[in-house]
Amino acid sequence: MLSPWFLCRNEDLKEMLESNKESLKLEAMKRIVGLIAKGKNASELFPAVVKNVASKNIELKKLVYVYLVRYAEEQQDLALLSISTFQRALKDPNQLIRASALRVLSSIRVPIIVPIMMLAIKEAATDLSPYVRKTAAHAIQKLYSLDPDQKEHLIEVIEKLLKDKSTLVAGSVVMAFEEVCPDRIDLIHKNYRKLCNLLVDVEEWGQVVIIHMLTRYARTQFVSPWREDAVFDENSAKAFYDSEEERRVDQSKPYIMDPDHRLLLRNTKPLLQSRNTAVVMAVSQLYWHLAPKHELSIITKSLVRLLRSHREVQYIVLQNIATMSIQRKGMFEPFMKSFYVRSTDATHIKTLKLEILTNLANEANISTILREFQTYVKSQDKAFAAATIQAIGCCATNISEVTDTCLNGLVLLLSNRDETVVAESVVVIKKLLQTQPSQHSDIIKHMAKLFDNITVPMARASILWLMGEYCEHVPKIAPDVLRKMAKTFTDEEDIVKLQIVNLAAKLYLTNSKQTKLLTQYILNLGKYDQNYDIRDRTRFIRQLIVPNEKSGALSKYARRILMAPKPAPVLQSAFKDRDRFQLGTLSHTLNSQASGYLELSDWPAVAPDQSVRNVEVVEPVRLPCIYLVFKDNVKNFDAVSWPVCVSLQASSPVFVPETSHELLHRMTGKGLSAQYRFTRQPCIYGNSMVSLQLTLSNSTDQALENIHISEKSSTGQNIHRFNAIERLEPQASVTVSMGVDFNDSTQAANFQLCTKEDEFSVSIQPAVGELLLPITMSEADFTKEQGKLVGMNESSATITMTPENVSSQSVNRKVVSVANLGVIPSGQENIYRFSGKTVSSGSLVLVSVVLKDPDAVITINTEKTVMGSMLLRQVKTALTNSGP
């Protein structure tokens, strides 16, 4: 037998699969799977492969499963023989084997095994492995497509999996929900808050599915946050009968956002920084459909950032921006230069950018946009140049101040050498002239002079239409144009012939003295034309304009029919009505409802009962009571303490620095070196202690014994020492933890680090930001507590921010890098809030950064005034530095 790496023929692979050597079988399966990956057909090997489905070699079994997924539908009879093997594999100790078996079993499209598949899915849904449960969620969709009658049983499994707390399962089960029962919103109620909180940790494609589902859910459960933009309906019975005062009260009723609505917006906002463009697009559409109008601007930078991606991504993002820019120009106007066309852009990308620039045009920026358009018209890309001319026409229609300028520019283009540019210019000029024809007879005359040089049929037809429609404004030129057309009638394109007939009819009605014979000649030519449309039009026109016994009373109305005033065409964006589809969907891209599209419902007039989302709540960790002291100035000045317990939930650190600080150098420590870092976690040794991590290293060639901290500390801090290290081998390291009560002071903690023979004096100097623990609170509580900590308890400074620091991500990163604070969600784009408490005394520390372009105001509020001023200096330094 030849060596296996030389064997590629099916006969040789079959021989290897039937051998007794596991190594040969494994090599054969690798080659077969490689053939499948290259699109080769290996179906004739099915009998030989299926014999190895019960192999004890896990790697071989997985490859066999890959093969079966590909060919199970083609070889159903043989696949049925392996069912019992799959059932055994579902009990395998290896989670990968269990998941693979379920995947293959659900891929066998044989209705007779539906009960077996249903049982396997139910068992896998309760598997201890989240990977297997995830596979069960995927299998639900396959079984539903095979047998829709299993819907109710599958919904039971979905309901169970929706309660799963694993982030690995969440995306897959929501996908199954969307496929099987997207209308069962009641299944989401109890899991809504959990899904919102898990969202940031779910894998990226799962995030996309969940976000789209939650968007639909929110539109059914919360009232519209856009009420401030609504117009009061004066035609309603309530508006008619209610008093003016009652109407004012009703309109002034404040809108209060549901906390669950805010939870969704708050938990999806960080995902705008995702590296996955689909996630960013999903969050953007969620904000577009759910967020208050004044909060929409936070998605702008993220969408513009995606324009640096591949052209496929650019195409989808630009389509969505085009839809948004129609309703919210202000969102993208500051980033107008991002939509300037590049020479390397594909035509469809250029056209979309052109659409967006047209939507963003206004009186303030139109001059800049028109200068850009002048460059585009000269492009070698003829389709793009034509689209630019259309865009100029749209700008001229929408902004009356530049209508004349645009018309004059388009008239100049009539002398262009490029036929496509000339043709498109004529078509656009025709549309513009319909708005005010009497003022532009000179332009019509100019177009008539250039007529002989224009060869594009659509352009020639457009000029003839203008001549006929406004023949009374050019009474001397129109008959001469008709005379020329009579000579070339038989050589013209059909679209031009139709307009020649129309021109002849209109001139016959308005100037029959000069054009009667010409009209009869043209009608005779049209009567025998090869195109039946032209023949029919000619006969109809003759009966309409030339009175005779057969025409009856219709000829009396010929002038009213042919010369009736026509409404000017509306030049509007192709994306004007596309917002009826949910942004980011295939239906929005195609501008047509795709199969499986789920429409967004309208906002409910009254919010449904929010208690349906209530689940068992774990009590938050509460800070010690904060006491407010009031002094009686009238009697004896005794201090009266009123305890006010504010529920402030402790939170995990937002940022943990990896930087280590040197505690003991190896030269000073005679081979023993030590480094320390702040973990920013609550200390397990005491509530008032700061948690530290020490790394001890032995750089000598001999073991060090009895490494410990001396019982004495020169500055009197309370120190929790690590357990003595009996022996540290040469070139080895060990990490230990300790706690220090700094008593809310940056004074260094001095102590002795000892070995069996030596004692070394060392010290730990804490930065003020490491003496804090993060807490979370609502924006309202933050404002309330900040109002109590004013006067001597407030420190502030104004700084000038560097451009790279003026973003929410940068500000948050800079502040939490220097201080262990929690980030408070803010409803205002230019205000950032952070809160914490001192480790030792539990005193509140509140930090706010208010951006006032180009400056920023930093404010620190705390009873610990010294700590406040020190923290202010550090935050100032962080926000003014241009580094990371």
Secondary structure, DSSP 4 states (H G I P E B T S, - for coil): ---GGG--SHHHHHHHHTSS-HHHHHHHHHHHHHHHHTT---GGGHHHHHTTTT-S-HHHHHHHHHHHHHHTTTTHHHHHTTHHHHHHHTT-SSHHHHHHHHHHHHH---GGGHHHHHHHHHHHTT-S-HHHHHHHHHHHHHHHHH-GGGHHHHHHHHHHHHT---HHHHHHHHHHHHHH-TT-GGGTGGGHHHHHHHGGGS-HHHHHHHHHHHHHHHHHHS--TTGGGPPP-TTSHHHHHS-HHHHHHHHHPPP---HHHHHHHHHHGGGGG-S-HHHHHHHHHHHHHHS-GGGGGGGHHHHHHGGGS-HHHHHHHHHHHHHHHHH-HHHHGGGGGGGS--TTS-HHHHHHHHHHHHHH--TTTHHHHHHHHHHHHT-S-HHHHHHHHHHHHHHHHH-GGGHHHHHHHHHHHTT-S-HHHHHHHHHHHHHHHTTSGGGGHHHHHHHHHTGGG---HHHHHHHHHHHHHTTTTSTTHHHHHHHHHHHHGGGS-HHHHHHHHHHHHHHHHH-HHHHHHHHHHHHHHHHT-S-HHHHHHHHHHHHHHS--TTTGGGGGGHHHHHS---PPP----TTTTGGGSPTTSHHHHHTSPPTT--PPPPPPSSPPPGGGG--PPPPPP-PPPEEEEEE-TTTT--EEEEEE----EE---S------EEEE-TTTTTTEEEEEEEEEEE-TT-TTPEEEEEEEEE-SSS-EEEEEE-S--TT--EEEPPPPEEEE-TT-EEEEEEEEE-TT--PPEEEEEE-SS-EEEEEE---GGGGEEEEE--HHHHHHHHHHS-GGGEEEEEEE--GGG-SHHHHHHHHHHHS--EEEP-SSTTEEEEEEEETTT--EEEEEEEEETTEEEEEEEES-HHHHHHHHHHHHHHHH----
